[in-house]
Amino acid sequence: MPTHPPCRARELVPFALIAFGLPFLMGVPLYFALQAGYDTSVFANTQMYYPAAGAIAALLLAPQGQAQLPRRFFFCHLLSTAVLAVCCLGAAATGGPAWTAACNVVIVVGSVLAWVLLLTQKKPAREAAGLRWHGGLLAPLGCLLLFLALRTASVFLSMLPTGQLGAYLGYWASPTPYLLMLLLIPNFFLSFLPFFGEEYGWRFFLQPRLQGRFGQRGGVLLLGVLWGLWHLPLNLFFYAPDTALQSIASQLVTCICFGVFFAWAYLKTQNIWVPTLLHFFNNNMILVYSGTGDASILSGQTVAWGDVAVQAVLFGLLFLPFLAAKEFRSQR
């Protein structure tokens, strides 16, 4: 089990200002873009970069260990974040598909460049920043397959009250979902940076600090609440503006329950790439489950309280039991 870093204000302040301050600040142009009827997907993609940007700023500003950090990789992420923030402002000011296309280019180019810069960094620098692969292959693969099995089970179980399970089974009898899943594998290497952007901030930086202050389980549950509230601007102005309160409740349920599993997988493997992969597959499997392959289904949703209740029961039963795992035993 890892030792927990202390909760120092000089680390948490820059992290909080960037990871939490920027999403709420950018919520203002997001609101005006929504009112103007512009495509706002660039805001959702960009927000994923902020937690890692906050963690990187905190690490670079810390007086100790700066020489050991993978600075080129870090600056690549910070530059990508800044360029995407400019795209958000442009999308709010003028709209048009050009900003969304520019965002996609930045994600792909930034991700490929980040791989090059990361793999050319020296091992001690990658190790100091928690970026080396740990846990071999079996444990990380097991965590990924277990999550996909539980997540898929939740989708099938949610179909039972609707009476649509038979038709949905017919969809899974076709080659479509399996082809879509195969496409996700190369897509990860071309677009990993947003998912790393969240997980490096939440799991690598904030989770151990909250666990050190509130305990193994309490810290993870608190992180789930903070993670859910971090989505507030997107819940209000992107995901489900017409049913925002239900969307916020749904987001809290998701982040608390998934946060438990992601934290368990990270503690089990000591590998930040495992929750990054889990986050990537969770977000993109929505396109597989829907059978559309169209990311636009994520915006303008309508969430009912019945949906929230079903989600709370299913996710709670499937993911919260991992709090009893040995990885969450209290440390002295």
C-alpha positions as CSV (number, residue, x, y, z in Angstrom):
1,M,0.0,0.0,0.0
2,P,1.3,3.5,-0.8
3,T,2.1,6.1,1.8
4,H,-0.1,9.1,1.6
5,P,1.4,12.5,0.8
6,P,0.5,15.3,3.2
7,C,-2.2,17.8,2.3
8,R,-0.2,20.9,1.8
9,A,-2.0,24.2,1.0
10,R,0.7,25.3,-1.4
11,E,-0.1,22.1,-3.5
12,L,-3.9,22.1,-3.1
13,V,-4.4,25.8,-3.9
14,P,-3.0,25.8,-7.5
15,F,-4.7,22.4,-8.1
16,A,-8.1,23.7,-6.9
17,L,-7.8,27.0,-8.8
18,I,-7.1,25.2,-12.1
19,A,-9.0,21.9,-11.7
20,F,-12.1,23.4,-10.2
21,G,-11.8,27.1,-10.9
22,L,-11.5,26.8,-14.6
23,P,-14.5,24.6,-15.3
24,F,-16.8,27.0,-13.4
25,L,-15.2,30.0,-15.0
26,M,-15.7,28.5,-18.4
27,G,-19.3,27.7,-17.5
28,V,-20.1,31.4,-18.3
29,P,-19.1,31.2,-22.0
30,L,-20.6,27.7,-22.1
31,Y,-24.0,29.1,-21.0
32,F,-23.9,31.8,-23.7
33,A,-22.9,29.2,-26.4
34,L,-25.8,27.1,-25.3
35,Q,-28.2,30.0,-25.6
36,A,-26.9,30.8,-29.0
37,G,-27.4,27.2,-30.2
38,Y,-23.7,26.6,-30.9
39,D,-22.0,23.2,-30.7
40,T,-20.6,23.1,-27.1
41,S,-18.8,19.7,-27.2
42,V,-15.5,21.4,-27.2
43,F,-16.2,22.6,-23.6
44,A,-16.8,19.0,-22.4
45,N,-13.6,17.7,-24.0
46,T,-11.5,20.6,-22.7
47,Q,-12.8,20.3,-19.1
48,M,-11.2,16.8,-18.9
49,Y,-7.8,18.4,-19.2
50,Y,-8.1,20.7,-16.2
51,P,-7.5,18.2,-13.3
52,A,-4.1,17.0,-14.6
53,A,-3.2,20.6,-15.5
54,G,-3.9,21.5,-11.8
55,A,-1.8,18.6,-10.6
56,I,1.0,19.4,-12.9
57,A,1.1,23.0,-11.8
58,A,1.1,21.9,-8.2
59,L,4.0,19.5,-8.8
60,L,6.0,22.0,-10.8
61,L,5.5,24.7,-8.2
62,A,6.6,22.4,-5.3
63,P,10.1,23.2,-4.1
64,Q,11.2,19.6,-4.0
65,G,11.9,17.1,-6.8
66,Q,11.4,19.4,-9.8
67,A,14.5,18.2,-11.6
68,Q,13.1,14.6,-11.6
69,L,9.8,15.5,-13.3
70,P,9.0,14.7,-17.0
71,R,8.8,18.4,-17.8
72,R,8.5,18.0,-21.6
73,F,5.4,15.8,-21.2
74,F,4.0,18.1,-18.6
75,F,4.4,21.1,-20.7
76,C,2.7,19.3,-23.7
77,H,-0.3,18.7,-21.6
78,L,-0.4,22.3,-20.3
79,L,0.0,23.7,-23.9
80,S,-2.8,21.4,-25.1
81,T,-5.0,22.6,-22.3
82,A,-4.4,26.3,-23.1
83,V,-5.0,25.8,-26.8
84,L,-8.3,24.0,-26.1
85,A,-9.4,26.7,-23.7
86,V,-8.9,29.2,-26.6
87,C,-11.1,26.9,-28.8
88,C,-13.8,27.1,-26.1
89,L,-13.8,30.9,-26.2
90,G,-13.9,30.9,-30.0
91,A,-16.7,28.4,-30.0
92,A,-18.7,30.6,-27.6
93,A,-18.0,33.8,-29.6
94,T,-18.6,32.6,-33.2
95,G,-19.9,29.1,-33.2
96,G,-19.4,27.0,-36.3
97,P,-17.9,23.5,-36.8
98,A,-14.4,24.8,-37.2
99,W,-13.8,25.1,-33.5
100,T,-15.0,21.5,-32.9
101,A,-12.7,20.3,-35.7
102,A,-9.8,22.3,-34.3
103,C,-10.5,20.7,-30.9
104,N,-10.3,17.2,-32.4
105,V,-7.0,18.0,-34.1
106,V,-5.5,19.3,-30.9
107,I,-6.6,16.2,-29.0
108,V,-5.1,13.8,-31.6
109,V,-1.9,15.8,-32.3
110,G,-1.4,16.5,-28.6
111,S,-1.9,12.8,-27.6
112,V,0.6,11.6,-30.2
113,L,3.1,14.2,-29.3
114,A,2.6,13.4,-25.6
115,W,3.3,9.7,-26.2
116,V,6.6,10.6,-27.9
117,L,7.6,13.0,-25.2
118,L,6.6,10.6,-22.4
119,L,8.5,7.6,-23.8
120,T,11.6,9.6,-24.5
121,Q,11.7,10.8,-20.8
122,K,14.1,9.1,-18.5
123,K,12.7,6.3,-16.3
124,P,13.4,8.1,-13.0
125,A,11.4,11.2,-14.2
126,R,8.5,9.0,-15.3
127,E,8.7,7.1,-12.0
128,A,8.8,10.3,-9.9
129,A,5.6,11.5,-11.6
130,G,3.8,8.2,-11.3
131,L,3.7,7.6,-15.0
132,R,5.5,4.3,-15.3
133,W,3.6,1.1,-16.0
134,H,3.2,-1.1,-12.9
135,G,1.4,-4.3,-12.0
136,G,2.5,-6.4,-15.0
137,L,-0.2,-7.2,-17.5
138,L,-2.5,-9.7,-15.7
139,A,-3.8,-7.4,-12.9
140,P,-4.4,-4.3,-15.1
141,L,-6.1,-6.5,-17.8
142,G,-8.2,-8.2,-15.1
143,C,-9.3,-4.8,-13.7
144,L,-10.3,-3.6,-17.2
145,L,-12.2,-6.8,-18.1
146,L,-14.0,-6.9,-14.7
147,F,-15.1,-3.3,-15.1
148,L,-16.4,-3.9,-18.7
149,A,-18.3,-7.0,-17.5
150,L,-19.9,-5.1,-14.6
151,R,-20.6,-2.0,-16.7
152,T,-22.2,-4.1,-19.5
153,A,-24.2,-6.0,-16.9
154,S,-25.6,-2.8,-15.6
155,V,-26.8,-1.9,-19.1
156,F,-28.5,-5.2,-19.7
157,L,-30.2,-5.1,-16.2
158,S,-31.4,-1.5,-16.8
159,M,-33.3,-2.9,-19.9
160,L,-35.5,-5.2,-17.8
161,P,-38.0,-2.6,-16.5
162,T,-38.4,-1.2,-20.1
163,G,-39.3,-4.4,-21.8
164,Q,-36.6,-3.8,-24.5
165,L,-34.2,-6.5,-23.4
166,G,-35.2,-8.8,-26.3
167,A,-34.5,-6.2,-29.0
168,Y,-31.3,-5.2,-27.3
169,L,-30.1,-8.8,-27.3
170,G,-30.7,-8.8,-31.0
171,Y,-28.4,-5.8,-31.4
172,W,-25.6,-7.7,-29.5
173,A,-26.2,-10.7,-31.8
174,S,-25.0,-8.5,-34.7
175,P,-21.4,-7.7,-35.5
176,T,-21.9,-3.9,-34.9
177,P,-21.0,-3.7,-31.1
178,Y,-17.9,-5.8,-31.5
179,L,-16.6,-3.8,-34.5
180,L,-17.2,-0.6,-32.5
181,M,-15.3,-2.0,-29.6
182,L,-12.3,-3.0,-31.8
183,L,-12.2,0.6,-33.1
184,L,-11.7,1.8,-29.5
185,I,-8.3,0.2,-29.2
186,P,-6.4,2.4,-31.7
187,N,-8.6,5.3,-30.7
188,F,-7.2,5.2,-27.2
189,F,-3.6,5.9,-28.4
190,L,-4.9,8.8,-30.5
191,S,-7.0,10.4,-27.9
192,F,-5.7,9.3,-24.4
193,L,-4.8,12.8,-23.2
194,P,-8.3,13.9,-22.0
195,F,-8.8,10.8,-20.0
196,F,-5.3,11.0,-18.5
197,G,-6.2,14.6,-17.8
198,E,-8.9,13.6,-15.4
199,E,-7.3,10.5,-13.9
200,Y,-3.9,12.1,-13.2
201,G,-5.7,14.8,-11.3
202,W,-8.2,12.7,-9.4
203,R,-6.5,9.4,-8.8
204,F,-2.8,10.2,-8.7
205,F,-2.9,13.7,-7.1
206,L,-6.1,14.2,-5.1
207,Q,-7.1,10.7,-4.0
208,P,-4.0,9.9,-1.9
209,R,-4.2,13.3,-0.2
210,L,-7.9,12.9,0.7
211,Q,-7.2,9.4,1.9
212,G,-4.4,10.7,4.1
213,R,-6.8,13.1,5.7
214,F,-10.2,11.3,5.7
215,G,-9.2,7.6,5.6
216,Q,-9.0,5.0,2.9
217,R,-12.7,4.8,2.3
218,G,-13.8,8.2,3.4
219,G,-11.2,9.9,1.1
220,V,-12.4,7.9,-1.9
221,L,-16.1,8.7,-1.2
222,L,-15.4,12.4,-0.7
223,L,-13.4,12.3,-4.0
224,G,-16.5,10.8,-5.7
225,V,-18.7,13.7,-4.5
226,L,-16.1,16.3,-5.5
227,W,-15.7,14.6,-8.9
228,G,-19.5,14.6,-9.4
229,L,-19.8,18.3,-8.5
230,W,-16.9,19.2,-10.8
231,H,-19.3,18.2,-13.7
232,L,-21.8,20.8,-12.6
233,P,-21.3,23.3,-15.5
234,L,-21.7,20.4,-18.0
235,N,-24.8,19.1,-16.2
236,L,-26.4,22.5,-16.3
237,F,-25.4,23.6,-19.8
238,F,-24.4,20.5,-21.8
239,Y,-25.5,17.0,-20.7
240,A,-29.2,17.7,-19.8
241,P,-30.0,21.4,-19.5
242,D,-33.8,20.7,-19.4
243,T,-33.4,18.2,-16.5
244,A,-30.4,19.6,-14.8
245,L,-31.2,18.5,-11.2
246,Q,-31.7,14.9,-12.3
247,S,-28.5,15.1,-14.3
248,I,-26.6,16.3,-11.2
249,A,-28.0,13.5,-9.1
250,S,-27.1,11.0,-11.8
251,Q,-23.6,12.4,-12.1
252,L,-23.1,12.1,-8.3
253,V,-24.2,8.5,-8.3
254,T,-21.9,7.6,-11.2
255,C,-18.9,9.4,-9.9
256,I,-19.2,8.0,-6.4
257,C,-19.7,4.4,-7.6
258,F,-17.2,4.4,-10.4
259,G,-14.8,6.3,-8.2
260,V,-14.8,3.4,-5.8
261,F,-13.9,1.0,-8.6
262,F,-11.3,3.3,-10.2
263,A,-9.7,3.9,-6.8
264,W,-9.6,0.1,-6.1
265,A,-8.0,-0.6,-9.4
266,Y,-5.4,2.1,-8.9
267,L,-4.6,0.9,-5.4
268,K,-4.4,-2.7,-6.6
269,T,-2.0,-2.0,-9.5
270,Q,-0.3,1.3,-8.5
271,N,-0.7,2.1,-12.1
272,I,-2.3,5.4,-13.2
273,W,-2.8,4.0,-16.7
274,V,-5.3,1.5,-15.4
275,P,-7.9,4.1,-14.3
276,T,-7.1,6.1,-17.5
277,L,-8.0,3.0,-19.5
278,L,-11.1,2.4,-17.4
279,H,-12.2,6.0,-17.9
280,F,-11.6,5.9,-21.6
281,F,-13.6,2.7,-22.1
282,N,-16.4,3.8,-19.9
283,N,-17.0,7.0,-21.8
284,N,-16.6,5.5,-25.2
285,M,-18.5,2.3,-24.5
286,I,-21.6,4.5,-24.3
287,L,-21.3,4.8,-28.1
288,V,-21.1,1.0,-28.3
289,Y,-24.1,0.4,-26.0
290,S,-26.2,2.9,-27.9
291,G,-25.2,1.4,-31.3
292,T,-24.9,4.8,-32.8
293,G,-21.2,5.6,-32.7
294,D,-22.3,9.2,-32.5
295,A,-20.9,11.3,-29.6
296,S,-23.7,13.9,-30.0
297,I,-26.0,11.6,-27.9
298,L,-24.1,12.8,-24.8
299,S,-25.6,16.3,-25.0
300,G,-29.2,17.4,-24.7
301,Q,-30.3,14.4,-22.8
302,T,-33.5,14.0,-20.8
303,V,-32.9,12.4,-17.4
304,A,-35.9,11.2,-15.3
305,W,-35.9,10.6,-11.6
306,G,-36.8,7.0,-12.3
307,D,-33.6,6.7,-14.3
308,V,-31.6,8.0,-11.4
309,A,-33.2,5.5,-9.0
310,V,-32.4,2.6,-11.3
311,Q,-28.9,3.8,-11.8
312,A,-28.3,4.2,-8.1
313,V,-29.5,0.7,-7.3
314,L,-27.5,-1.0,-10.1
315,F,-24.3,0.9,-9.7
316,G,-24.5,0.7,-5.9
317,L,-24.9,-3.1,-6.0
318,L,-22.2,-3.6,-8.6
319,F,-19.5,-1.2,-7.6
320,L,-19.8,-0.1,-3.9
321,P,-19.0,-3.6,-2.5
322,F,-15.4,-3.0,-3.7
323,L,-15.1,-0.7,-0.6
324,A,-14.8,-4.0,1.4
325,A,-11.6,-5.0,-0.6
326,K,-8.3,-5.3,1.3
327,E,-7.0,-2.3,-0.7
328,F,-9.2,0.0,1.4
329,R,-8.2,-1.3,4.8
330,S,-7.2,1.6,7.1
331,Q,-3.5,2.5,7.4
332,R,-1.7,3.3,10.6
